Amino acid sequence: MTHFAVFLRGVNVGGINLTMAELRAAVQTLSVSDVKTQLASGNLTCSTDLSASELKNSVEALLRSTFGYDAWVVVLKAGRLRELVDSCPLPADDPDTHSYITLFSDPDALDDLVQAAAGLDSGLIVLGPEAAAWPAPRGGTLESPLSKISGKPRFKNSTTTRNLRTLHKVLAAISS
């Protein structure tokens, strides 16, 4: 069995409200075990013999049929998530800055984000084909250039962004 982290896009914002108990119960109906949710923003971990692609497709189909919304998720093996988080040079805790990692299910979307951010003083750091890190001033995340770019329709079905502190909590849940 492989441990995975599954990140839902757009949960508990914009009218798509799910409790983590509902999410956990729904996902437990799939061919997975050890399902845990973290925080209220659509982070879950599980173990399965499915591939990352099969798990992504299964979770998206389940969320669409169970909760009735156009669900998109990014799925990473736990080991790969650990590598990405460990390679992030931004601080997890800083009094003036939030550090974010945008996760991608489509490497072309990462390329598009890099091109869209070219020439901006965004601080974008590509961590791998499925992740990029970027800082935002505390209290100014939604106004930051990368937040505005990554919120565009082009990225809706293939990206989700998490605070670096949140990703540390997800990794801790996998380890426990």
C-alpha positions in Angstrom: 0.0 0.0 0.0 1.1 3.5 -0.8 0.4 6.5 1.4 -1.1 9.5 -0.5 -2.1 13.1 0.3 -5.2 14.3 -1.5 -5.9 18.0 -1.8 -9.4 19.2 -2.8 -9.6 22.5 -4.7 -12.1 25.1 -3.7 -13.7 23.4 -0.7 -15.4 25.5 2.0 -15.1 28.6 -0.2 -17.4 29.9 -2.8 -20.4 28.0 -1.6 -18.9 24.5 -1.7 -19.2 23.5 1.9 -18.2 20.0 3.2 -17.5 18.9 6.7 -14.4 16.9 7.0 -16.5 14.1 8.6 -18.6 13.9 5.5 -15.5 13.9 3.3 -13.8 11.2 5.3 -17.0 9.0 5.3 -17.4 9.4 1.5 -13.7 8.6 0.7 -13.8 5.6 3.0 -16.2 4.0 0.5 -13.4 3.8 -2.0 -10.6 1.2 -2.1 -8.6 3.0 0.5 -7.7 2.7 4.1 -6.4 4.8 7.0 -8.4 7.9 5.8 -7.6 11.0 7.8 -8.7 14.6 7.2 -6.8 17.7 8.3 -8.2 21.2 8.9 -11.4 22.3 7.1 -9.9 23.0 3.8 -10.1 19.7 2.0 -6.9 17.9 2.9 -6.9 14.2 3.4 -4.5 11.3 3.6 -5.0 7.7 2.9 -3.4 4.5 1.8 -4.3 2.4 -1.2 -3.0 0.1 -3.9 -4.5 2.4 -6.5 -2.1 4.6 -8.6 -2.1 8.3 -8.0 -4.0 8.8 -11.3 -6.6 6.1 -10.3 -7.0 7.7 -6.9 -7.5 11.2 -8.4 -10.1 9.9 -10.8 -11.9 7.9 -8.1 -12.0 10.8 -5.6 -13.1 13.4 -8.2 -15.9 11.1 -9.4 -17.0 10.3 -5.8 -17.1 14.0 -4.9 -19.1 14.9 -8.0 -21.7 12.2 -7.4 -21.9 12.5 -3.7 -21.7 16.3 -3.2 -22.8 17.5 -6.6 -20.1 19.9 -7.5 -17.4 20.1 -10.2 -14.6 18.6 -8.0 -10.9 18.7 -8.8 -8.2 17.3 -6.7 -4.4 17.0 -6.7 -2.9 13.7 -5.4 0.7 13.2 -4.4 2.5 10.2 -2.9 3.4 11.0 0.7 7.1 10.6 -0.1 6.9 13.1 -2.9 5.0 15.6 -0.8 7.8 15.3 1.8 10.5 16.0 -0.9 8.6 19.1 -2.1 8.0 20.5 1.4 11.6 19.8 2.4 13.0 21.5 -0.7 11.0 24.7 -0.1 13.4 27.4 0.9 10.7 29.7 2.3 10.0 29.8 6.0 7.0 28.0 7.4 6.6 30.5 10.2 7.5 34.2 9.6 5.8 37.1 11.3 5.5 39.1 8.1 5.1 36.6 5.3 2.9 33.6 4.5 4.6 30.9 2.5 2.5 28.9 0.0 3.0 25.9 -2.3 0.7 25.6 -5.3 0.3 22.0 -6.3 -0.4 20.9 -9.9 -1.9 17.8 -11.4 -0.9 19.1 -14.9 2.8 20.1 -15.5 1.6 22.3 -18.4 -0.3 24.4 -15.9 2.9 25.0 -14.0 4.6 26.1 -17.1 1.7 28.5 -17.8 1.9 29.9 -14.3 5.6 30.5 -14.7 5.0 32.3 -18.0 2.2 34.4 -16.5 4.4 35.4 -13.5 7.4 36.3 -15.7 8.4 39.9 -15.1 6.5 40.1 -11.8 8.3 40.4 -8.5 6.4 37.4 -7.3 9.1 35.3 -5.6 7.9 32.2 -7.5 10.1 29.2 -6.9 9.5 26.0 -9.0 10.1 23.0 -6.7 9.3 20.3 -9.2 6.9 19.5 -12.1 4.0 19.4 -9.6 4.7 22.3 -7.3 5.8 25.9 -7.0 6.4 28.0 -3.8 5.7 31.6 -3.3 5.6 34.2 -0.5 2.8 36.7 0.2 2.8 39.4 2.8 0.6 38.6 5.9 -2.8 40.1 5.3 -2.1 40.5 1.6 -2.4 37.0 0.2 -5.5 37.6 -2.0 -3.9 40.8 -3.4 -0.6 39.1 -4.3 0.1 38.7 -8.0 0.4 34.9 -7.8 -2.9 34.5 -5.9 -4.6 36.5 -8.6 -3.0 34.5 -11.4 -3.6 31.1 -9.9 -7.2 32.0 -9.3 -7.9 32.3 -13.1 -10.1 29.7 -14.8 -7.0 28.2 -16.6 -5.8 26.8 -13.3 -9.2 25.7 -11.8 -9.0 22.0 -12.8 -5.3 21.4 -12.1 -4.1 23.4 -9.1 -4.6 24.1 -5.5 -2.6 26.2 -3.1 -1.8 25.4 0.6 0.1 27.3 3.2 3.4 25.6 4.0 2.4 25.2 7.6 -0.7 23.3 6.5 1.5 20.9 4.4 3.6 20.2 7.4 0.4 19.2 9.3 -0.6 16.9 6.4 2.8 15.2 6.5 2.5 14.8 10.3 -0.9 13.1 9.8 0.6 10.6 7.4 3.4 9.8 9.8 1.1 9.3 12.8 
